[in-house]
Amino acid sequence: MSIRINDTVPDFTAETDQGTISFHDWIGDSWAIMFSHPKDFTPVCTTEFGAVSQLADEWAKRNTKVIGVSVDSAEDHKKWKNDIETFSKAEAGFPIIADSELAVSKLYDMLPAEAYMPDGRTPAHSATVRSVFIIGPDKQLKLSMTYPMTVGRNFAEILRALDGLQLTGSKGVATPANWQVGEDVIIPPTVSDEDAKEKFGSFNAVFPYLRFTKAPD
């Protein structure tokens, strides 16, 4: 199934290296980021899992849980984490889903429904399983992206996008291109000038439809 922004994400039960989870229950009242990988013990993915590990304090500050998906077994995940932690010098404390039957990959439209991968598959067999899903406490999809095998994901950008989502979702604003925390934000065109002044105070109107104001606290 194709999952679009603001859709409720599919629930599922799966094994992880930390035990069995029910996905919606695992999310609870938190934000969640699910990031997937084509296979354990692969170079680009090891650096990515390492980057996620190093950002543990940042995820916690944002009330965000992170969970990996890889198409190998839970036992392989446990062994791979030793490499991840050695490389990143940080604890990989998040769970990794053991998606050896490709159930989650197919459920989240990372693979064709008819995809079949025999034993001995290589990362190329599951190359499309390199996706990121940011999910809100309401269990709705807020953002998704998919990368090719050769390009490592920028988790600083994922963190920036998470900040933008949490701000815009709670304050009724939008963020401009290349926005960073603390910079001015955009007042949506649906808000009249009168209401904008009441809600945000002063603002700078570049065009009638493009109005900047200081980011709300």
C-alpha positions as CSV (number, residue, x, y, z in Angstrom):
1,M,0.0,0.0,0.0
2,S,1.1,3.5,-0.7
3,I,1.4,5.6,2.5
4,R,0.9,9.4,2.1
5,I,1.5,12.3,4.3
6,N,-1.2,12.5,7.1
7,D,-2.2,8.8,6.6
8,T,-2.3,6.7,9.8
9,V,0.7,4.4,9.4
10,P,0.0,0.7,9.4
11,D,0.3,-1.1,12.7
12,F,2.2,-4.4,12.9
13,T,3.8,-6.8,15.3
14,A,7.4,-7.7,14.7
15,E,10.5,-9.2,16.3
16,T,13.4,-6.9,17.1
17,D,16.8,-7.4,18.7
18,Q,15.1,-6.2,21.9
19,G,12.1,-8.4,21.8
20,T,8.6,-8.4,20.2
21,I,6.9,-5.0,19.6
22,S,3.5,-3.8,18.5
23,F,4.4,-0.7,16.5
24,H,1.6,1.7,17.6
25,D,1.9,0.6,21.2
26,W,5.7,1.1,21.0
27,I,5.3,4.6,19.6
28,G,2.9,5.5,22.5
29,D,2.7,9.3,23.0
30,S,6.0,9.9,21.4
31,W,7.2,11.0,17.9
32,A,8.9,8.1,16.1
33,I,11.4,7.8,13.3
34,M,11.6,4.5,11.4
35,F,14.6,4.1,9.1
36,S,15.3,1.0,7.0
37,H,18.3,-0.7,5.5
38,P,18.8,-3.4,2.9
39,K,21.1,-5.6,4.9
40,D,23.3,-5.9,8.1
41,F,27.1,-5.6,7.9
42,T,27.0,-3.1,5.0
43,P,29.3,-0.1,4.9
44,V,27.0,2.9,4.3
45,C,24.3,1.5,6.7
46,T,26.9,1.0,9.5
47,T,27.8,4.7,9.3
48,E,24.1,5.7,9.3
49,F,23.2,3.6,12.3
50,G,26.3,5.1,14.0
51,A,25.0,8.6,13.3
52,V,21.6,7.7,14.8
53,S,23.4,6.3,17.9
54,Q,25.4,9.5,18.3
55,L,22.2,11.6,18.3
56,A,20.5,9.7,21.2
57,D,20.4,12.8,23.4
58,E,18.9,14.9,20.6
59,W,16.1,12.3,19.9
60,A,15.3,12.2,23.6
61,K,15.1,16.0,23.9
62,R,12.4,15.9,21.1
63,N,10.4,13.1,22.7
64,T,11.3,10.9,19.7
65,K,11.9,7.2,19.5
66,V,14.0,5.8,16.7
67,I,13.8,2.3,15.3
68,G,15.7,0.6,12.6
69,V,14.5,-2.0,10.0
70,S,16.8,-4.5,8.3
71,V,16.0,-7.6,6.4
72,D,18.2,-9.9,8.5
73,S,17.6,-11.7,11.8
74,A,17.5,-10.3,15.3
75,E,20.6,-12.3,16.2
76,D,22.4,-10.7,13.2
77,H,21.3,-7.3,14.4
78,K,22.8,-7.9,17.9
79,K,26.1,-8.9,16.3
80,W,26.1,-5.9,13.9
81,K,25.5,-3.5,16.8
82,N,29.0,-4.4,18.0
83,D,30.4,-3.0,14.8
84,I,28.1,0.0,14.9
85,E,29.1,0.9,18.4
86,T,32.8,0.4,17.7
87,F,32.6,2.7,14.7
88,S,30.5,5.4,16.3
89,K,31.8,5.2,19.9
90,A,28.1,5.5,21.0
91,E,25.6,3.0,22.3
92,A,23.1,1.8,19.7
93,G,20.3,1.7,22.2
94,F,17.4,1.7,19.7
95,P,15.7,-1.6,18.5
96,I,16.1,-3.0,15.0
97,I,13.2,-4.8,13.4
98,A,14.1,-8.3,12.1
99,D,12.3,-8.0,8.7
100,S,13.6,-11.3,7.2
101,E,10.2,-12.1,5.7
102,L,10.0,-8.5,4.3
103,A,6.6,-8.0,5.9
104,V,7.3,-4.5,7.2
105,S,9.2,-3.5,4.0
106,K,6.1,-4.5,1.9
107,L,3.6,-3.0,4.3
108,Y,5.3,0.4,4.1
109,D,5.7,0.1,0.3
110,M,9.5,-0.2,0.3
111,L,9.3,-3.2,-2.0
112,P,6.8,-4.5,-4.6
113,A,4.2,-6.8,-3.0
114,E,5.4,-9.7,-5.2
115,A,9.1,-9.2,-4.3
116,Y,10.8,-12.5,-3.5
117,M,14.3,-12.8,-2.2
118,P,15.9,-16.2,-1.7
119,D,18.5,-17.1,0.9
120,G,21.9,-15.6,0.1
121,R,20.3,-12.3,-1.1
122,T,22.7,-9.4,-1.4
123,P,21.9,-5.7,-0.5
124,A,21.1,-5.1,-4.1
125,H,18.1,-7.4,-3.8
126,S,16.6,-5.1,-1.3
127,A,18.1,-1.8,-2.5
128,T,14.8,0.1,-2.2
129,V,14.7,-0.6,1.5
130,R,16.5,2.6,2.5
131,S,13.6,4.8,3.6
132,V,12.9,7.2,6.5
133,F,9.5,7.7,8.0
134,I,8.8,10.4,10.6
135,I,5.6,9.6,12.5
136,G,3.7,11.8,15.0
137,P,2.2,10.8,18.3
138,D,-1.1,10.6,16.4
139,K,0.4,7.7,14.4
140,Q,0.1,9.7,11.2
141,L,2.9,10.0,8.7
142,K,4.5,13.4,8.7
143,L,7.4,12.9,6.3
144,S,9.0,10.2,4.3
145,M,12.1,10.0,2.1
146,T,14.0,7.2,0.2
147,Y,17.7,7.2,-0.7
148,P,19.7,5.1,-3.1
149,M,22.2,2.6,-1.7
150,T,25.3,4.7,-2.5
151,V,24.3,8.0,-0.8
152,G,24.4,8.1,3.0
153,R,21.5,9.8,4.7
154,N,22.0,13.2,6.4
155,F,20.7,12.7,9.9
156,A,21.3,16.3,10.7
157,E,18.7,17.1,8.0
158,I,16.3,14.5,9.5
159,L,16.8,16.2,12.9
160,R,16.2,19.6,11.3
161,A,13.0,18.3,9.6
162,L,11.8,16.9,12.9
163,D,12.3,20.3,14.5
164,G,10.3,21.9,11.7
165,L,7.5,19.4,11.9
166,Q,7.2,19.8,15.7
167,L,7.2,23.6,15.4
168,T,4.8,24.0,12.5
169,G,2.5,21.4,13.9
170,S,2.1,23.1,17.2
171,K,2.4,26.8,16.3
172,G,0.5,27.1,13.0
173,V,3.5,28.4,11.0
174,A,5.6,27.2,8.1
175,T,9.4,27.1,7.6
176,P,11.2,28.5,4.6
177,A,14.0,26.9,2.6
178,N,17.1,26.0,4.6
179,W,15.4,27.0,7.8
180,Q,17.3,26.3,11.1
181,V,16.0,26.5,14.6
182,G,15.7,30.1,15.8
183,E,15.3,31.6,12.4
184,D,12.2,33.4,11.2
185,V,9.3,31.4,10.0
186,I,6.5,32.0,7.5
187,I,2.9,32.9,8.3
188,P,0.5,30.7,6.2
189,P,-1.5,32.5,3.5
190,T,-4.7,31.3,5.2
191,V,-4.1,33.7,8.1
192,S,-5.2,37.3,7.5
193,D,-2.9,40.2,8.2
194,E,-5.2,41.2,11.1
195,D,-5.1,37.7,12.6
196,A,-1.4,37.5,12.0
197,K,-0.8,40.7,13.9
198,E,-2.9,39.5,16.8
199,K,-1.2,36.1,16.9
200,F,2.4,36.9,16.0
201,G,2.8,40.6,16.5
202,S,4.9,42.3,13.9
203,F,5.8,40.6,10.6
204,N,7.7,41.4,7.4
205,A,5.6,41.1,4.2
206,V,7.8,40.5,1.2
207,F,4.8,39.8,-0.9
208,P,1.1,39.6,0.2
209,Y,1.5,35.8,0.3
210,L,5.0,35.7,1.8
211,R,5.2,37.0,5.4
212,F,8.0,36.4,7.8
213,T,7.8,36.6,11.6
214,K,10.0,35.5,14.5
215,A,9.6,31.8,15.4
216,P,7.2,31.4,18.3
217,D,8.7,30.1,21.6
